[in-house]
Every structure is written in C-alpha cells, then in structure tokens.
Amino acid sequence: MRTRLLGALLFLAALVALVASGSGTAAELQPIGAVVGHPRTGSPGITESVAEIVARQKREDRRTGGRPRGIREKPEPGGRQRPPKLPGPAALQPPVRAPVRNAVGPSAPFPAGTSFLGAQISESGAVPPDSMGSVGPGQVLVAVNGRIKVFNKVGTLGALNVSDSTFWSAVRNGQDVTDPQVEYDRLSGRWIVSAVNLARKNNRIMIAVSSGPTITGSSSFTFFSFPSSSSGLFADYPQMGVDRNAIYIGTNDFKNILFANTSAFVIRKSSVTSGGPIVVTAFHNLIDGTGAGPFTPQPAQDMDPNVSQGYFVGVDNAVFSRLDVRRVSNPGGTPTLSGSLAISVPPTYFPLNVPAQGSTSDLDALDDRLFEAMISRRPNGSLSLWTAHNIRVNSSGVGGSGGDRTADRWYQIGNLSTTPSLIQSGTMFDPAASNPRFFWIPSIAANGQGHASLNSSTAGVGRFAAVASMGRLATDPLGATRAFTITQSSSSAYNIQPPRWGDYSQTVVDPTDNMTFWTFQEYANATNSWGVRVIKLRAPPPAKPSSASPANVPQGSPAVSVTITGTSSNGSGFFDPGPDIGGPGFSRHIAAAVDGGVTVNSVTYTDPVHVTLNLNTTAASAGGKNVTIINPDGQSATACLIQVGDGGTPCPG
C-alpha cells in the first residue's frame, strides 16, 4: 500500500487543526531538531512454529477451497493529489548519459543467474503486490501483499507458504494486513519481517523474528506489535531497516484522510531477538511547521558489525532536489534523533505514470519518494548510504517539470557520522527523441567490492512491463551508470484497474559472500497478472591470473609464499569479504587451487589484482602448474604460472 502527500497547504492546515484540537500527545508533538527519545516497553512476543502457522493455513484452505479472495486494491489513505512542492537548490552535478539497449548483452555489469517466480496475483489477490524479499545463507524469503513464501536459492519452495493474514494471525487483531518488509539480519542470524494492520486509527506496526537462519517446519517466528500512534493516526507505507543495534521503521502518518506528518520508530533489537518484551522509541512529526523534513522516511539497512548509529533518509517534503537525513545515536539504548541534515542533489521532479503495451491506462509511478536504503562499507573502509527513486526527466536526463519520461535516479551519500554529503548520483534514462523507455520503482545495493546494482521495472509505448537491471562498477567514473539489460522480459498486457504498480522493490547483497546481488522486481508475467521475480545477479569474475612471484618454487617445500598478480577487465577482480571483526564472519572466502600435487596452505587477499598463496610442494611433481583463483561466489580464473622444481612440462610460452 502507499499514499500520496496532500501538499504543503493541507499539511499545515492539518497540523494546525491537530494542535488546536489537543489530539496530539506530548510525545507526538515533539520539537523538530535533535530529540532525546523515551523508550517504551511493550508486550512479550508470541512464538509460533512454522508447522503451526502452516496448519492454520491448511484449515483456512479447507474452509475456502484454497482460493484467495477476489482481486482487491489495498486501501490508500489520502487520495491521489500531489504536493505543490517548490524547486530546491539543486546540486551542480550533471547526470551522466548511459547507453540504452533492448536486450541482454555482453556489457552487462552483473549477468543474471538463478531466476524464478516468487509470487503472482493468483495466489495473492492484492493490487499492488508491494514486491519484497531478502536472502539468507541458504534461503530466499518472498513477501507480498497476500502471501509469504520461502524458497531455497534455486527456487524450490520450502516449508513456509501461507497468506499474510495467516502469518500475522497472532498479532493482527482481526484486521487485514499490508505493506510487507523483509530483511535477513546476518549479524543475529535471524529473518526479520514487518507489516501494519489496517485498523483505521492507531493501527498496529507488527514485527516477526525467526528463531534462526533456516526456516523449516520445526523452526519458529516470534511476533510483536505496538500501536503506531495514540492520537488517532494511521501509519502508512512503513519501511524497515536493521543494523547491529536496532530495527528501524519509518512511516507516513494520516489523520482521517489527510496527510499529517511522518514518524520514525527505533526498536531495540535485543528486546525482540530475546523474545521480548519489545522496547520501542517513537519519534513523531519529522516534518516541521514549514513543511520541510523527510517524506516517506527510509531506514537504512546496515550489516556492518561495528556501527553505533542508525539513519533515516527521505526526499524533502517541501522542495525538490533535496534529501533529508535523520541520524539516530545510541539506538540500542536511549536513542537520540538528529534534526534534518539536508543534502542538495541534481534536479528532481515527480515522475510521470508509465505507458505500457496493451495497457489502456498508464501504470502508476507513485511520486518522488525513495525506495529502500542501505549502507555499505566502501573499499577504502568508509561507510556510505545508497538509495534510489524515480523522477521525471527530459531526453538529456535532466530532472524537471518539462520532462516527458520517467527515469531511475540513484545516490551515494558519505560523511554519515558528521555532515552527510553527496558523493555521486546517476540517472538511468532513455535518451530517445520519441517513444522513450520508462524506468520506475528502483532499488539499489552496493557490495563489499564497491560495485552497485540498480534494478527496476521498465516499460513504454510498444513495450510490456518487464524487469531491467543495470549498475556501476567501483572503478567507473563518478555518476556513471552502465547500460541496462532486460533480466526478465514480458509479453503480456496489464489492465488491472486501478493500474497500481510497485509499491516497492528490493535489491540485496548475499550475506554469505558480500558480493552477489539478488533483486525482487514486479513485471507482467501473464495477461492482467503481476509477478514478482527473484533474480540472482553475479558480480564480475576474478581477475585473470597473469604472473607469479616467484615463478619458480622448489620441490619438497612445506611452505613457500607466491604472490599472484591478475589482470582486471570489465570489473573483474579478486575479492574476499574479510575477517568481519565483531561480526559472525562470512561463510565464503577467496580460495585457490594448484594442480600437480601442490597443496594450498592458505590464501591471503591483498587487493583486486593481488593475492598471496602459501604452498606445500612436498608431494608435487616437477613442471608447470595451473593456478586457479576462486572468488567467494564460486567463479574462478585459471592460468599456468608456476614452475615447480626442474624438469617436467613447463607452462606454455
């Protein structure tokens, strides 16, 4: 589900009315600026095994014959009016034109691997799907409006396949549910799921925490809920992020049908991973009396084990071309929320709805809100935040009211712990003079190598609604976005009314190797049907091994060190996720093999073109030896580089 902002004038009128009526509590009328929170302790969790949840679904299926309810639109408070936002002080950074192609080609930075249908309208019955999912060590969890399912990493359905109302039965208070969010928390080894119920006032925000990293019939979820408000507000479009200390929820809040403000909730993670009671700190009224502040605040997912601060980011409610960051200090104790930290970005404007082949109405592109946010550690050791949204641009990729197409815009933000600033931004757009391709509902993630994967829906005149994947390599010029590829095509028209689309997408990094990407995207999978596709995107392969130093090693040595130098091409490089100090560690690391009886004692990663091997040649035969370097994702590169002893067949050349 998602909402439309009713505009600065309606916001101010609603705020004045709310204050005049005295209906806002003291906590909900907090001043804008740095605010010290007041943690509140709620109820203990309710634990149910997956087998119990599935049994409840089977009982429901017997009652209904296994048929979902008829297609229904999730409620949308606030109508469809867009805000009269003003131009903001845009950053002086021109967008970089990206080449546009219509099919998968060899220049794709991250080629698609495993791909499977995660959910579709026939098993959900809801419009839009709110496409959502995440990836754990061995499983993929997909959540949409109406359904939640677990798969293994090649798409085989697992132990959990139930409706969202069945899953949330313990805490939804008899109400329908909406707006699913899913994250895998590698730091605690838990799946964390959130949603809201559809009570008209003071609706519940709900959290579910798994008992471990693998979802089986004997595993369990512990469910929690807390009221979004005590003054009659309805929390809409809840977004979730997780880090070492907390679970973060950001919401748009409505009073009756009028947009009222936005809120941020900081949930002490230790309170829910231990079974409760849940401890929540609420920060309301993130938008100040002038209308400025973050709209649709996006919490940032951050899997660095040593962070001490959390972050929310949103487009500014009052002006275009500005992002607002709110920083959370001491999130695992008594949180403090900073004031809005404004960042100017290249020009933005509300997107246009999207034409699609066979669709009688343009598909909904929502507004200029951000979709998802994540923090990654850059190769230089610093942390940066990545996020993306869809905006209206012209044929040069410049945002503004005169644009005639919708594009994906992404951002990388640095200096998070001091004064956040824009490192770079880029725009994926079609420069065609007429009938351009549109890109919308994007999400972006960056891996430990510094590469970033951007994924979204795409359509246009004469084009069905499909999935596009693009991205950038760590070595690309600032602002560059590589050519898109169609990673899931479509040959079907979509004419569900109203033509809602999205409202989310999700792109994540695999927690086992910190390099593989997975994305969850909506497309038209059949006539008048949406599907949510799960797509694995491979990072570039290892660098091609090109030399060894020393190139000659003696036979009979139990330990000899050899440095392998590689040649990088189109992003290829050696990689290791590192020791993960303070964290649980990664299960996959760089490895190597040498043939001819040579044993590899250890592999030490230096940089993308250098690794050091410690070799045992006591059982090795004489001659040239092939060296294979295997990155954590299983991709490898081989060359004959080492001569062991004297004699034997040398390496070619």
Secondary structure, 3 states (H helix, E strand, C coil): CCCCCCCHHHHHHHHHHHHHHCCCCCHHHCCCCCEECCCEECCCCEEEEHHHHHHHHHHHHHHHCCCCCCCEECCCCCCCCCCCCECCCCCCCCCCCCCCCCCCCCCCCCCEEEEEEEEEHHHHCEECCCCEEEECCCEEEEEECCEEEEEECCCCEEEEEECHHHHCCCCCCCCCEEEEEEEEECCCCEEEEEEEECCCCCCEEEEEEECCCCCCCCCEEEEEEEECCCCCEEEEEEEEEECCCEEEEEEEEEECCEEEEEEEEEEEHHHHHCCCCCEEEEECCCCCCCCCCEEEEEECEECCCCCCEEEEEEEECCECCEEEEEEEECCCCCCEECCCEEEECCCCCCCCCECCCCCCCCECCCCCCCEEEEEEECCCCCEEEEEEEEEEECCCCCECCCCCEEEEEEEEEECCCCCCEEEEEEEECCCCCCCCEEEEEEEEEECCCCCEEEEEEEEECCEEEEEEEEEECCCCCCCCCCCCEEEECCCCCCCCCCCCCCCCCEEEECCCCCCCEEEEEEEEEECCEEEEEEEEECCCCCCEEEEEECCEECCCCCCEEEEEEEECCCCCCCCCCCCCCCCCCCCCCCEEEECCCCEEEEEEEEECCEEEEEEECCCCCCEEEEEEEECCCCCEEEEEEEEECCCCCCCCC
